[in-house]
Amino acid sequence: MTDTDEKMKTPNRRDALKGTAALMGLIAAAGMLARPTPASAKISKRAAGYVASPRNGQKCANCRWFYPRSRTCKVVSGTFSPNGWCRLWRR
Ligand code: SF4
């Protein structure tokens, strides 16, 4: 390989490294956009129509989204009474 050949290859390697770095940046950015932040993953009690009493036998205690130990919910932010209810209740 001659010096000229080496000089011609050097920019190509540099360009390849730049391209790789740019690609890694895009992948990282896409990952950040696709992953919801914890705050945005849940909606507010108000938006969910939460009330502190059961409705037609439906309550947090028998909702699929309820975490009884922490009294939290997978889809609504905050803590809840087991007797609460909101529009997102699911069996
Ligand atoms: S979705 Fe509504 S009813 Fe179900 S646990 Fe969460 S706040 Fe309670």
Backbone and ligand atoms as CSV (ligand in chain L), in Angstrom:
chain,resi,resn,atom,element,x,y,z
A,1,MET,N,N,0.852,-1.181,0.000
A,1,MET,CA,C,0.000,0.000,0.000
A,1,MET,C,C,0.891,1.237,0.000
A,2,THR,N,N,0.641,2.183,-0.875
A,2,THR,CA,C,1.451,3.401,-0.979
A,2,THR,C,C,0.908,4.454,-0.028
A,3,ASP,N,N,1.710,5.511,0.159
A,3,ASP,CA,C,1.265,6.622,1.007
A,3,ASP,C,C,-0.007,7.250,0.455
A,4,THR,N,N,-0.077,7.324,-0.868
A,4,THR,CA,C,-1.262,7.924,-1.497
A,4,THR,C,C,-2.502,7.087,-1.179
A,5,ASP,N,N,-2.302,5.783,-1.269
A,5,ASP,CA,C,-3.436,4.898,-0.947
A,5,ASP,C,C,-3.876,5.112,0.503
A,6,GLU,N,N,-2.884,5.192,1.396
A,6,GLU,CA,C,-3.196,5.361,2.815
A,6,GLU,C,C,-3.929,6.687,3.057
A,7,LYS,N,N,-3.462,7.767,2.382
A,7,LYS,CA,C,-4.116,9.068,2.548
A,7,LYS,C,C,-5.555,9.021,2.051
A,8,MET,N,N,-5.759,8.263,0.970
A,8,MET,CA,C,-7.120,8.184,0.429
A,8,MET,C,C,-8.031,7.389,1.365
A,9,LYS,N,N,-7.446,6.428,2.108
A,9,LYS,CA,C,-8.269,5.615,2.995
A,9,LYS,C,C,-8.574,6.328,4.299
A,10,THR,N,N,-7.665,7.164,4.773
A,10,THR,CA,C,-7.842,7.824,6.056
A,10,THR,C,C,-9.148,8.609,6.136
A,11,PRO,N,N,-9.467,9.451,5.134
A,11,PRO,CA,C,-10.755,10.154,5.229
A,11,PRO,C,C,-11.939,9.189,5.255
A,12,ASN,N,N,-11.804,8.085,4.554
A,12,ASN,CA,C,-12.909,7.127,4.542
A,12,ASN,C,C,-13.138,6.546,5.928
A,13,ARG,N,N,-12.063,6.217,6.626
A,13,ARG,CA,C,-12.194,5.694,7.985
A,13,ARG,C,C,-12.812,6.749,8.900
A,14,ARG,N,N,-12.328,7.962,8.733
A,14,ARG,CA,C,-12.851,9.054,9.566
A,14,ARG,C,C,-14.342,9.243,9.297
A,15,ASP,N,N,-14.664,9.219,7.995
A,15,ASP,CA,C,-16.089,9.367,7.647
A,15,ASP,C,C,-16.917,8.227,8.220
A,16,ALA,N,N,-16.320,7.027,8.170
A,16,ALA,CA,C,-17.045,5.872,8.716
A,16,ALA,C,C,-17.257,6.033,10.220
A,17,LEU,N,N,-16.213,6.524,10.910
A,17,LEU,CA,C,-16.354,6.742,12.355
A,17,LEU,C,C,-17.403,7.811,12.644
A,18,LYS,N,N,-17.379,8.871,11.844
A,18,LYS,CA,C,-18.387,9.924,12.028
A,18,LYS,C,C,-19.786,9.365,11.783
A,19,GLY,N,N,-19.891,8.561,10.736
A,19,GLY,CA,C,-21.188,7.965,10.427
A,19,GLY,C,C,-21.663,7.056,11.551
A,20,THR,N,N,-20.723,6.288,12.111
A,20,THR,CA,C,-21.075,5.399,13.220
A,20,THR,C,C,-21.511,6.204,14.434
A,21,ALA,N,N,-20.756,7.274,14.725
A,21,ALA,CA,C,-21.106,8.118,15.870
A,21,ALA,C,C,-22.489,8.749,15.665
A,22,ALA,N,N,-22.732,9.202,14.450
A,22,ALA,CA,C,-24.034,9.811,14.164
A,22,ALA,C,C,-25.150,8.778,14.307
A,23,LEU,N,N,-24.886,7.573,13.816
A,23,LEU,CA,C,-25.883,6.510,13.919
A,23,LEU,C,C,-26.162,6.163,15.379
A,24,MET,N,N,-25.088,6.078,16.179
A,24,MET,CA,C,-25.269,5.782,17.604
A,24,MET,C,C,-26.083,6.893,18.284
A,25,GLY,N,N,-25.827,8.127,17.889
A,25,GLY,CA,C,-26.593,9.244,18.437
A,25,GLY,C,C,-28.061,9.137,18.087
A,26,LEU,N,N,-28.335,8.779,16.836
A,26,LEU,CA,C,-29.731,8.624,16.412
A,26,LEU,C,C,-30.415,7.494,17.168
A,27,ILE,N,N,-29.698,6.384,17.353
A,27,ILE,CA,C,-30.273,5.250,18.073
A,27,ILE,C,C,-30.573,5.648,19.519
A,28,ALA,N,N,-29.629,6.364,20.137
A,28,ALA,CA,C,-29.840,6.804,21.521
A,28,ALA,C,C,-31.034,7.755,21.602
A,29,ALA,N,N,-31.120,8.686,20.643
A,29,ALA,CA,C,-32.230,9.641,20.643
A,29,ALA,C,C,-33.557,8.922,20.436
A,30,ALA,N,N,-33.579,7.951,19.529
A,30,ALA,CA,C,-34.809,7.205,19.285
A,30,ALA,C,C,-35.227,6.437,20.533
A,31,GLY,N,N,-34.246,5.878,21.233
A,31,GLY,CA,C,-34.542,5.150,22.468
A,31,GLY,C,C,-35.131,6.058,23.523
A,32,MET,N,N,-34.608,7.275,23.616
A,32,MET,CA,C,-35.121,8.223,24.607
A,32,MET,C,C,-36.538,8.658,24.259
A,33,LEU,N,N,-36.813,8.816,22.967
A,33,LEU,CA,C,-38.151,9.234,22.562
A,33,LEU,C,C,-39.157,8.113,22.755
A,34,ALA,N,N,-38.741,6.886,22.509
A,34,ALA,CA,C,-39.669,5.766,22.594
A,34,ALA,C,C,-39.994,5.392,24.032
A,35,ARG,N,N,-39.099,5.694,24.962
A,35,ARG,CA,C,-39.293,5.291,26.353
A,35,ARG,C,C,-40.015,6.397,27.111
A,36,PRO,N,N,-41.224,6.146,27.578
A,36,PRO,CA,C,-41.931,7.201,28.315
A,36,PRO,C,C,-41.268,7.464,29.651
A,37,THR,N,N,-41.280,8.697,30.088
A,37,THR,CA,C,-40.755,9.011,31.409
A,37,THR,C,C,-41.780,8.564,32.429
A,38,PRO,N,N,-41.369,8.239,33.644
A,38,PRO,CA,C,-42.324,7.777,34.652
A,38,PRO,C,C,-43.475,8.748,34.870
A,39,ALA,N,N,-43.170,10.042,34.846
A,39,ALA,CA,C,-44.221,11.024,35.078
A,39,ALA,C,C,-45.253,11.014,33.963
A,40,SER,N,N,-44.816,10.798,32.729
A,40,SER,CA,C,-45.759,10.855,31.620
A,40,SER,C,C,-46.457,9.517,31.396
A,41,ALA,N,N,-45.993,8.444,32.056
A,41,ALA,CA,C,-46.593,7.144,31.845
A,41,ALA,C,C,-47.943,7.024,32.542
A,42,LYS,N,N,-48.178,7.842,33.541
A,42,LYS,CA,C,-49.433,7.775,34.284
A,42,LYS,C,C,-50.220,9.070,34.100
A,43,ILE,N,N,-51.519,8.972,34.254
A,43,ILE,CA,C,-52.328,10.177,34.178
A,43,ILE,C,C,-52.708,10.612,35.592
A,44,SER,N,N,-53.191,11.819,35.715
A,44,SER,CA,C,-53.545,12.350,37.030
A,44,SER,C,C,-54.878,11.758,37.504
A,45,LYS,N,N,-55.076,11.832,38.819
A,45,LYS,CA,C,-56.347,11.383,39.395
A,45,LYS,C,C,-57.501,12.150,38.769
A,46,ARG,N,N,-57.291,13.422,38.618
A,46,ARG,CA,C,-58.352,14.272,38.060
A,46,ARG,C,C,-58.727,13.832,36.648
A,47,ALA,N,N,-57.704,13.602,35.814
A,47,ALA,CA,C,-57.966,13.178,34.431
A,47,ALA,C,C,-58.655,11.810,34.393
A,48,ALA,N,N,-58.366,10.970,35.384
A,48,ALA,CA,C,-58.969,9.635,35.424
A,48,ALA,C,C,-60.357,9.655,36.039
A,49,GLY,N,N,-60.754,10.806,36.604
A,49,GLY,CA,C,-62.067,10.887,37.248
A,49,GLY,C,C,-62.106,10.136,38.558
A,50,TYR,N,N,-60.985,10.121,39.275
A,50,TYR,CA,C,-60.901,9.363,40.521
A,50,TYR,C,C,-61.821,9.946,41.591
A,51,VAL,N,N,-62.496,9.050,42.299
A,51,VAL,CA,C,-63.295,9.406,43.474
A,51,VAL,C,C,-62.925,8.421,44.578
A,52,ALA,N,N,-63.121,8.823,45.831
A,52,ALA,CA,C,-62.681,8.015,46.973
A,52,ALA,C,C,-63.684,6.949,47.385
A,53,SER,N,N,-64.698,6.704,46.573
A,53,SER,CA,C,-65.694,5.673,46.928
A,53,SER,C,C,-65.924,4.733,45.741
A,54,PRO,N,N,-66.368,3.508,46.033
A,54,PRO,CA,C,-66.594,2.524,44.962
A,54,PRO,C,C,-67.757,2.927,44.054
A,55,ARG,N,N,-67.806,2.317,42.907
A,55,ARG,CA,C,-68.916,2.554,41.981
A,55,ARG,C,C,-69.371,1.216,41.412
A,56,ASN,N,N,-70.604,0.846,41.713
A,56,ASN,CA,C,-71.186,-0.411,41.212
A,56,ASN,C,C,-70.286,-1.620,41.482
A,57,GLY,N,N,-69.730,-1.661,42.663
A,57,GLY,CA,C,-68.884,-2.789,43.021
A,57,GLY,C,C,-67.455,-2.698,42.506
A,58,GLN,N,N,-67.201,-1.686,41.710
A,58,GLN,CA,C,-65.851,-1.496,41.185
A,58,GLN,C,C,-65.078,-0.590,42.133
A,59,LYS,N,N,-63.860,-1.007,42.474
A,59,LYS,CA,C,-63.007,-0.211,43.350
A,59,LYS,C,C,-61.554,-0.593,43.099
A,60,CYS,N,N,-60.665,0.244,43.582
A,60,CYS,CA,C,-59.234,-0.013,43.365
A,60,CYS,C,C,-58.859,-1.417,43.828
A,61,ALA,N,N,-59.407,-1.838,44.951
A,61,ALA,CA,C,-59.037,-3.135,45.517
A,61,ALA,C,C,-59.285,-4.290,44.552
A,62,ASN,N,N,-60.263,-4.164,43.655
A,62,ASN,CA,C,-60.498,-5.253,42.708
A,62,ASN,C,C,-60.203,-4.838,41.259
A,63,CYS,N,N,-59.359,-3.844,41.116
A,63,CYS,CA,C,-58.946,-3.370,39.789
A,63,CYS,C,C,-57.612,-4.017,39.417
A,64,ARG,N,N,-57.467,-4.374,38.163
A,64,ARG,CA,C,-56.227,-5.023,37.722
A,64,ARG,C,C,-55.004,-4.120,37.831
A,65,TRP,N,N,-55.182,-2.819,37.864
A,65,TRP,CA,C,-54.039,-1.886,37.890
A,65,TRP,C,C,-53.554,-1.553,39.297
A,66,PHE,N,N,-54.259,-2.042,40.312
A,66,PHE,CA,C,-53.954,-1.648,41.692
A,66,PHE,C,C,-52.812,-2.466,42.282
A,67,TYR,N,N,-51.902,-1.776,42.996
A,67,TYR,CA,C,-50.836,-2.432,43.754
A,67,TYR,C,C,-51.178,-2.262,45.226
A,68,PRO,N,N,-51.767,-3.291,45.847
A,68,PRO,CA,C,-52.268,-3.149,47.219
A,68,PRO,C,C,-51.204,-2.791,48.244
A,69,ARG,N,N,-50.028,-3.363,48.130
A,69,ARG,CA,C,-48.993,-3.084,49.140
A,69,ARG,C,C,-48.639,-1.607,49.205
A,70,SER,N,N,-48.434,-1.002,48.062
A,70,SER,CA,C,-48.034,0.411,48.041
A,70,SER,C,C,-49.236,1.344,47.889
A,71,ARG,N,N,-50.390,0.752,47.648
A,71,ARG,CA,C,-51.614,1.530,47.387
A,71,ARG,C,C,-51.414,2.510,46.226
A,72,THR,N,N,-50.690,2.014,45.219
A,72,THR,CA,C,-50.485,2.807,44.013
A,72,THR,C,C,-51.143,2.089,42.845
A,73,CYS,N,N,-51.069,2.721,41.708
A,73,CYS,CA,C,-51.775,2.241,40.531
A,73,CYS,C,C,-50.820,2.264,39.350
A,74,LYS,N,N,-50.986,1.324,38.468
A,74,LYS,CA,C,-50.105,1.259,37.310
A,74,LYS,C,C,-50.376,2.367,36.301
A,75,VAL,N,N,-51.576,2.894,36.251
A,75,VAL,CA,C,-51.930,3.838,35.192
A,75,VAL,C,C,-52.270,5.249,35.680
A,76,VAL,N,N,-52.531,5.405,36.969
A,76,VAL,CA,C,-52.882,6.724,37.510
A,76,VAL,C,C,-51.842,7.083,38.579
A,77,SER,N,N,-51.390,8.319,38.603
A,77,SER,CA,C,-50.354,8.710,39.556
A,77,SER,C,C,-50.946,9.037,40.921
A,78,GLY,N,N,-50.187,8.702,41.953
A,78,GLY,CA,C,-50.596,9.005,43.316
A,78,GLY,C,C,-50.803,7.737,44.130
A,79,THR,N,N,-51.363,7.922,45.316
A,79,THR,CA,C,-51.723,6.774,46.152
A,79,THR,C,C,-53.246,6.754,46.278
A,80,PHE,N,N,-53.780,5.575,46.611
A,80,PHE,CA,C,-55.225,5.392,46.537
A,80,PHE,C,C,-55.775,4.593,47.699
A,81,SER,N,N,-56.977,4.908,48.054
A,81,SER,CA,C,-57.727,4.085,48.989
A,81,SER,C,C,-58.153,2.829,48.229
A,82,PRO,N,N,-58.141,1.674,48.863
A,82,PRO,CA,C,-58.640,0.466,48.188
A,82,PRO,C,C,-60.096,0.611,47.772
A,83,ASN,N,N,-60.811,1.537,48.396
A,83,ASN,CA,C,-62.216,1.751,48.070
A,83,ASN,C,C,-62.433,2.836,47.027
A,84,GLY,N,N,-61.352,3.376,46.474
A,84,GLY,CA,C,-61.490,4.406,45.450
A,84,GLY,C,C,-61.890,3.813,44.108
A,85,TRP,N,N,-62.151,4.668,43.175
A,85,TRP,CA,C,-62.558,4.231,41.828
A,85,TRP,C,C,-62.193,5.313,40.820
A,86,CYS,N,N,-61.945,4.890,39.587
A,86,CYS,CA,C,-61.799,5.857,38.488
A,86,CYS,C,C,-62.266,5.207,37.198
A,87,ARG,N,N,-62.333,6.029,36.163
A,87,ARG,CA,C,-62.849,5.557,34.854
A,87,ARG,C,C,-61.960,4.499,34.198
A,88,LEU,N,N,-60.739,4.336,34.688
A,88,LEU,CA,C,-59.830,3.356,34.083
A,88,LEU,C,C,-59.902,1.997,34.758
A,89,TRP,N,N,-60.862,1.855,35.655
A,89,TRP,CA,C,-61.007,0.569,36.357
A,89,TRP,C,C,-61.147,-0.564,35.336
A,90,ARG,N,N,-60.435,-1.654,35.607
A,90,ARG,CA,C,-60.555,-2.866,34.782
A,90,ARG,C,C,-60.545,-4.070,35.687
A,91,ARG,N,N,-61.345,-5.061,35.315
A,91,ARG,CA,C,-61.434,-6.292,36.085
A,91,ARG,C,C,-60.087,-7.004,36.129
L,1,SF4,S1,S,-57.136,2.416,37.499
L,1,SF4,FE1,FE,-58.479,3.659,38.801
L,1,SF4,S2,S,-59.723,2.126,39.858
L,1,SF4,FE2,FE,-57.934,1.050,39.051
L,1,SF4,S3,S,-56.425,1.076,40.716
L,1,SF4,FE3,FE,-56.014,2.840,39.391
L,1,SF4,S4,S,-57.135,4.530,40.374
L,1,SF4,FE4,FE,-57.985,2.613,41.199
